[in-house]
Amino acid sequence: MVSATTITWLEPIHPFLIGTTVLVLGLAWFQKLRRGKEAQCQCKPEQKPKFVQSKLFLGIVTVFAGTMLLFPNYVHLFYPKAEKQMTSGGNVHLKTVSIPIEGMTCTGCEAHIEHEVDKLPGVVTSTASYKSGSTWVDRI
């Protein structure tokens, strides 16, 4: 099984990959939408383009690429925060623990880690940060 951490070596070139994607899609749309300047030959009847050469296919690819590029911005929707209710009436002493975690590359990683850690017994809240590479856990 291949995990997501096996491709973390791509993180340093992530901005260049995004730029290349936007550039290639921009050039494809430019070529598709520009008006033909060359003379029309009357000897061949105009053929309908193949699906992979159509505007519809280019539109589908553009929407898919945009969805994937924006994924870190909406991934938290897949991991909603569960509200925990503490019913203890006495003195509750929370302990905060900092845990270093390697391999987080985006806010999507943060949301995934927080969602999974919050499921553990005794955990009240958790906060992950990919920038600092650590997670803070408040537990009973």
N, C-alpha and C positions, 0 to 999 in steps of 0.2 A: 504494500500500500504506500502511495506517495502522499506525503503530507505537504501542507502549504509552506512549511519552513524550509523545504528543499529548494525553493526558488527565491529565498530572501536575498541571494546574491544580486538579484536584479534591482533591488531597492535603490542603490546609488544612481542607476541610469533611468529610473522611473520618470523623471521630468523630460528626459530626451525621448523616451518612448511615447509619452503623451504628446509632445510636440510633433513627432513624426506622424503619429496617427492623425492629428488635426491637419497637418500639412498635406498628407496623402489624400484625405477625404476632401479637403478644400480644392486640391488640384483636380480630383475626379469630378466634383460638382462643376468646377469651372469648365472643364472639357465637355461635360454633358450639356451644359446650358448655353455655352457660347454659340453664336450664330455661325453657320458654315460660311467661310469666305471663299472657298474654292468653287470653281464653276461646277454646276450640276451637269452630269453626263446624261444625255437622253437615250443612250443605247441600252441601258439596263433598267428594268423596273425596280423601284425602291422596295427593299425587303424589310419585313418587320424584324427588329433586332431580337436576338436571343434574350431569354429572361435575365441571365447574368450580365447582360449589357444594357438592361433597361433602367429607367429612373426609379421604378418601384424597388428593384433589387438594391440599388444604391441607397435609396431611402431606408430600407430595412437594415442595411449594414450600418448606416449612419446612426439610426436610433439605437441599435444594439451597442455600438461603440460608445455612444454618449451615456447609455445606461451603465455600462461597465466602468467608464471613466468617473462617473459620479457615485459609484457604489459606496465608497467610504463615507459619503455624506448622508446616506439613508439606511445603512446597515443596522443602525440602532433600532429601527422599526421591527426587525426580526427578533430582537432580544428585549422585550419590554421589561421594565423594572417591576419586580413583584414587591408589593408592600408587605413587610413583615410586621406583625403586631406582637408586641411584647406584653404578656399578661402578668408578669411578675410584679407583685406589689411591694416587695422589699427593696433593699439596697442592691442595685445591679451595678457591678463594676465592669465596665467595658475595657477590654485590652485591645490596643491598636498594634497590629503587627505589619511590618513592611516586608514584602517578599519580592526579591529580584526575579524578573522574568525576561528571558531572552527571546528574540524572534518576533516581537510585536512591531508591526510596520505601519499601522494606521488606526484610525478610530474604530474600525470594524473589529480589529483584534481586541481593543479595549472592551467593546461591548460584549464580545463573546466570552472573554475571561470573567468580566463582572457577572454575567448571567450564570455561568457555571459555578463560580465561587459562592454566589448568593444562595445556591441550592444546598450547600453544605450545612450540616447541623451546627448550631451555635454561632453562625455568622449572622450579624445584624446588617452590616453594610459592607460593600467593597468598592474601591475606586482604583481603576487601573490607568496608567499613563504610559503610552508607547514612547513618548519623548524621553522620560526618565528611565524607562525599562523596569518599572516596579509596580507593585500593587499594594495598596493599603487595605487591611481587613480589620474591621471592628468586630470583635467576638466577645461572647459572654465568658 
